[in-house]
């Protein structure tokens, strides 16, 4: 049986800013007063990115406008975000955790899964192991983490979201009914606001209500997402921690938009720029991608992602763009989008031989069949001509991508743009 930890930094941006201020002799600790990390009203970062526990008592929520937060608490202290600092603290935390085990899957700047199974023999119990990690993190870095423990990633994450800060919680399968089913359905992982509204109309108010609902009814109202939520309510989730080596993680890029994208047309322009960036980096690394994924962060900070195996490995900008648009169309639910990202994975060498799929084998057109029956065309010649044309188009696209890479390298990334990006 696997033992999985979910390790989550408590109010990461605010905690890391507070620790840095204290190092420089600050006479206050942002974590102990009503405080937020946010931005001014003139910038896109005019929302609450992190809040202290005292600020939470005023009803301040992550993602709400800064102006709203100040109306709730006029004495509120606000500091701007420092993403370079946050990346540094994140890197140092992960390096520390790697001293325990390489079986770590980092899922964001401030959280990761750790497979405790292989090192369990070193501790009296998983709880003792988690307490050691938690206490050493605080002693070494000065900030706190919550650690959730279970047999799969879903339940471990749910456990880490229980009482905060600086806590260790378990949520094993036999504890689900007592610890999780009594919670509001909004507390379930991936239960967004629109899904919760639908569930409440069905008189489903707690996670337990959801777990005991007929999944067919949920699929009727929420499609496949309803089935997934039912599985999560019953504790069914992925148990394996994907610990990838750095060189195998893939290549990706994401961007926070200066203005929420409210239409697919707006998103397409962003996806094209991201596809060009990812394609250029793949070509520079002499790699091709077999899997492509996209990430969407909505205006309310809810994050969703979707991935797919490519028909063939590629590092072509337009191949990546077309696949990203297709994934976006399947994933987007119509809400304004704050962040978009594209990531490639399962990379292979650019020069590795490529096996054709059945989709690359041309189906003979009826006119060609007629000519074949009249003795005017050989079938093999028809197929060869078709495939030669396909390969020639691919080679033209490859040369175009390379030419654009050279121009941008010499004159800057904005030196040349595709017409559809304008």
N, C-alpha and C positions, 0 to 999 in steps of 0.2 A: 504493500500500500504506500502510495506517495504521500509525502508531507510537504505542503507548499506554504511558503510565507509570502504575504503581500506587505511590502514595506513602503510606507507613505509618509513623507515629511509633513509635519503639521504646519499648515498655512505657510507654505515654503517661501514665497516671495517676501512676505512680511518677516518671517523668522530669519531669513538670510540677511535682509537689510538690517534688522535689529542687531544681529550678532556682529556685523561689520561696524555698525555705529558704536557698539560697546567697546570693540577693539580700539577705536579711535578716541575713547574717553568720554563718550556721551553720558550725560547724567540721567538718562531715561532709558527705559526698555519698551520699545513699541508694543511688545506682546502683552504688557501689563497695563496699558492705557487704551482708550478708544482710538484706534488708529487703522488706517488703510494704506494700501499701495494702489496708486491710481495715477491720473494725469489731469492736466488743466482742461477747461471746457473748450479751448480753442483747438485741441488736438483730437485725433481719433481715439486716444487712450483716455478719454474722459469717462471711464467706467471703473468700478471697483474690481481690482485684480486679486486682492487678498485682504483679509480683515483679521483683526485681533478678536479674542474671545470677548473682551469688554465691549468692542464695537458690535459684535453679534447680538449682545443683549439689548441694543437699541433697535434691533430689527434690520440691521444693515446686511445686504445680501451681495455675494459675489456676482458681478455682471451688471449690477444696476448703475445708473448714471451717478457720477460723483456728486452732482448737485442734490440728488435725492438723499444721498448719505449725509450731507451736511444739514439738510432740513431735519433729518431725524436726530442728529447730534451736532449742534453748532460748535461744540468744543473739540470736534474731531481733529486728529492730527493726520496729515497726509504726506506721504513721501512718493517721489516718482520711481518707476521701475528701473532696474539696472540689469538688463538681460545678460550682459557680459559677466557680471558678478554671479548671476544665478547659474549660468553654464559652468562656471568654475567650481562652485560649491557642489553642483550635481556630479561633475567629473570626479571630484575628490571623494564624495560619498561612495560612488560606484567602485572606485579603486580600493577603498577600505573594505567594502563587502566582498570583493574578489579575493581578499585574503582568507575568507572562509571557504568559498567554493567558486568554481568557474560557471556553475549552473545557474546563471542569472539572466533574466530577460527584462531589460529596461523598457518601459512602455511610455514614459514621459520624463520630463526633466526632473520630476520630484517623486517618482514612484517606480517600483520594480517588483518582479516576482523572483523569489529565491527558492530553489529546490533543496529542501533541507534533508531529503531522504538519505543522500550519500554521506552526510556528516552527522546523522542522528546518533550514531554510536558514541560520539564524543561528549554527549550531554545526558543528564539524568532523564530529561523529557524535552519535547519540543518547546514547551513554555519556558523552561530554564534556558534553552538556547536562544529563544527570542528575547528574553529579559537581558541576557548578556549583550546581545547585539544592540538593543535599544539603549542600554546604559552606557556602553562604550561609545556609541555615536554621540550622546550628549556630552560625555567627558572629553572626547576628542575635538568635537566641532562646536559645541555650545548650543545646538538646536535639538529639538525632539522629533521623534518619529512614532507613529502607530504601527503595530505589526499584527496582522491577522493571520491565523493559522487554520488550515483545513487540508482536505485531501484533494481539492482541485482549486484552480485559480479563481473561479467565480466566488466560491464560498470564502476563500481567503480574503478576497477584496471586500466582500460584504462585511466580514468580521473586522477588518481594519477601519471601517467606517462607523463602528460602534463608538461608544463614549471616547472623547478626545479631551486633551492631548496626552502624549507620553504614556500610552496604554498598550497592553498586549491582550488580545481577545482570541478565543477559539470559536469555530463554528463547524464542528464535525457533522456529518450527515445525521447522526442520532440527536443532534441539538437543534436541527432546523425548526421543528415545530415550536419548541420553547423559546428560542432566541430570535428567529427571523419571521415566522408567520404572523406574529402580533404587530409587526411594523406596518406603517402606512404603505400602500402600494407604490407611492412616489419614491420610497427609499430603495426600491429594487433597481439594480444595475440595468441600464438601458431603457428604463421606463421614463421616457420624456414627457413633457407637459401635454402634448397632443394625445399621446397614448393613454396617459392617466385620465384625461378628460373623457375619453371613450370608455375606459374601464369604469369610471364612476357612473356613467349613464347606464351601465350594465349592473349597477349596484355592487361593484367589486371595489372594496375600500382598503382591504389589507392584503398583504402578500399571501396570507393563508387563504383568503377568499379566492385569489387568483389561482393558487395551487390546486384548489378543489373544483375549479370550473372546468367544464368540458372543453378541451382544446379545440374541438371543431367549431364551437361558438366563437372562440377568440380568433380563429383563422377567418371566420366569416366577416368579422368586423375590422380586424387588423392584419389580415393576410398572414404571410410567413412570420412577420414580427410578433404576432400574437402567439404563435406556436413557440417561438423562441422565449418570450416572456414566461409562458407557462413552464417551460423546461427550467428556466432560471429560478422560478418560484419553488420548484421541486428540487433545487440543488443540483441540477444536471448541467455541468459545464466542463470545459476543456481542462484536463489535469496536467498536461505536459508543459514544462517550461522550455521555451525555445531559446537555448543559449547558443547564439551564433558567434563564430569568430568574426573579428572586425572586417576582414577582407571578404567575408561571405554575406555581410548584412545587406549589401546592395547600395544603390545610388539613388538619391531622391532630392527633392527641393519643395519648399512650401513658402507661402507668403501670406501675411496678414494684410487684408485689403484696407485701403485708405477710406473706403466707403463700402458698406455692405452691398454685396451683389444680390439683386432681387430678381434677376431674370437669367435664363439660360444663356442668352446672347452675351451678357456681361461675363458670365463664368467661362464661356468658351474662349474669350480673349485672354483671360488669365491662364487657363489651361494650356493654350498655345505657347505662351511665354515659358511656362513651367516645363512643357514637353521639350522645347528647344534647349532649355538649360540642362535637363536630365539627359537628353540625347547627346549634347556636346560633351558632358562629363563621361558618359559611357564610351564615346569614341576616343576621348583622351586617354581613358584607362584601357582601351582596346578590349572592351567587354560588350556583350549583348545580353539583354534581359529576356528571361523566360516567363516571368510573372510581373504583372503590373498592378499596383493598387493606388487608389485615391483616398484622400482624407478630406472630410468636410467638418469645419467647426462653425456651428450656427451662431447667430447673434447673441444667443443666451449661453454660449460657451459649451453647449452639448456637442460632443465629438462623435462622428460615425465614420466608418471606413468600409471599403469594398475592394476585393481583389479578384484577378482572373489569370489563368494560364494563357499565355499568348499562343496563337496558332503556330508561330515559328519564332525563334530568338531574334531580337532586333535591337538596333540602336538608332533607327531612323526617327527623326523628329516627327514626321507625319504619321508613321505607324503608332508611335507613342501617343500622339495627340488624338488620333481617331479612337484608340482603345480607351483613353482617359475620358473622352466625351461620352462614349457608350456606357462606361461605368458610372459616370456622373448622372446620366439620364435614369439609370436604374436605382440610384441611391437617393438623389435629391427629393425632398418631400415638399418643396415649394417655399420653405421659410428663407428669410434673408441669410446670406452666407458671409461670415466674417473672415474665415481662413480657408484656403485651398492648398492641397499638397498632392504631389505625385511621387511615388516611390517604385523603383524597379528592384527586383530580387531574383534569386536563383540564376546568378550570372554565369555565363560561359565565355570562353575566349573568342575573340572576334574571328580568328582563323580556323576555329574548329569546324569540321565538316557538318553540313546541315542536311537533315533528312526531310524530304518533301512529304507533305501531308496529302491526304486524299483530295483536299480542296485545291491543291496545286496541279492535279491531273485534269486537263481540260475535258469537258464534255463536248462531243462533236455537235456542232450546230446542224439543224435539219438541211440547210443549203449545202453544207459540206458533205452530208450523207448522200444527198442527191447526186452531187458531182462524183462522189466515190462510186455510186452505182452506175454512173454513165462512163466510168473508166477515165474520168478527167483529173482525178486527184487520188493520191495514195493516202490512206488514213494516217500512216506513220508520219508522212510529210506534213499533214495538217496539224497534228499534235505537236510536232517538232517546231513548226513555224509559230504556233501559239505560245509555247513555252519559251522559245527564244525571245519573243516579244516581251513576255513577262520579266524575264531576266534582264533584258535591256532596260526596261523601265526602272527596275530596282537599281541597276548600276547607275542610271542617270540621277536617281534620287540620292544615291550614296555620294556621287561627285558633287551634287548641289550642296549637300550637308557639309562636306569637307570644305567647299569653297566659302560657304558662310562662316564656318569655324575660323578660317584664315583671315577673312575680312574683319570679323569681330575681335580676333586676337590682336590685329594690327591697329585697328581704328576705334575699338571699344564696342561693347555689347549692343549699343543702340545705333551703330553705324548703318545697319541694314535691317529692315523689317519686312515680314511678309504682308501682302496687301490685306489679308483677312484680319490682321492684328490692329489695323488702323481704325 
